[in-house]
Amino acid sequence: MTGAPREGMARAVHRYARPGTVFVLWCSHARREDVPRFRFAGVSKMHSMPEPGEEETLFGREFTIERLDSPEHTACFVMTKK
């Protein structure tokens, strides 16, 4: 999911979340230049993924964001609506 669809997903989360709502986002997460162009297993440029900092752009204004430990090129964010 990129561009408008990703922003639409974020708008839906904002619309339905109330103060105290906890939202978990587990996703591929890397700078595109840090992953291979193609691979059969694991993250590659063929995958759509948020890049570092995009979680803040999409959710930081209204959510407290905590990042949990996760494998390379993935992220697990636990976000609580302020």
C-alpha positions in Angstrom: 0.0 0.0 0.0 1.5 3.3 -1.0 0.5 7.0 -1.4 -3.3 7.6 -1.3 -4.3 4.1 -0.1 -1.8 4.3 2.8 -3.0 7.8 3.7 -6.6 6.5 3.5 -5.8 3.7 5.9 -4.3 6.2 8.3 -7.4 8.4 8.0 -9.7 5.5 8.9 -7.6 4.7 12.0 -7.8 8.3 13.0 -11.6 8.4 12.4 -12.4 5.3 14.4 -9.9 5.6 17.2 -11.0 7.3 20.5 -8.7 8.5 23.3 -7.1 5.5 24.8 -7.5 3.3 21.8 -4.5 1.0 21.2 -3.6 0.3 17.6 -0.9 -2.2 16.6 0.8 -1.8 13.3 3.2 -4.7 12.3 4.7 -4.1 8.9 7.8 -4.4 6.7 9.7 -1.2 7.5 13.0 -0.1 5.8 14.4 2.5 3.5 13.9 1.3 0.0 17.7 1.6 -0.7 18.5 -0.7 2.2 16.6 -3.8 0.8 17.3 -5.9 -2.3 15.5 -5.3 -5.5 14.0 -8.8 -5.5 14.1 -11.9 -3.3 11.9 -15.0 -2.8 11.8 -14.8 1.0 11.9 -11.6 3.0 11.5 -8.0 2.3 12.4 -6.5 -1.1 11.7 -3.4 -3.2 8.8 -5.4 -4.6 7.0 -4.9 -1.3 5.2 -1.7 -0.3 6.4 -0.6 3.1 6.5 2.5 5.2 9.9 4.0 5.4 11.5 5.1 8.7 9.7 8.2 10.0 6.5 7.7 8.0 4.8 6.4 11.1 5.3 9.8 12.8 4.0 11.6 9.7 0.9 9.4 9.6 0.1 9.0 13.3 2.4 11.1 15.5 0.2 14.1 15.9 -2.6 12.1 17.5 -1.0 9.0 18.8 1.8 8.1 21.3 4.0 5.7 19.3 6.2 3.0 20.9 8.3 0.7 18.7 8.8 -2.8 19.9 11.8 -5.0 19.1 11.3 -6.8 15.8 13.3 -8.6 13.1 15.4 -6.7 10.5 13.3 -4.8 8.0 10.1 -5.1 10.0 8.6 -3.0 12.7 5.9 -3.4 15.3 4.4 -0.1 16.5 2.0 0.1 19.5 0.2 3.4 19.2 -2.1 4.9 21.8 -4.6 7.6 20.8 -4.0 10.7 22.9 
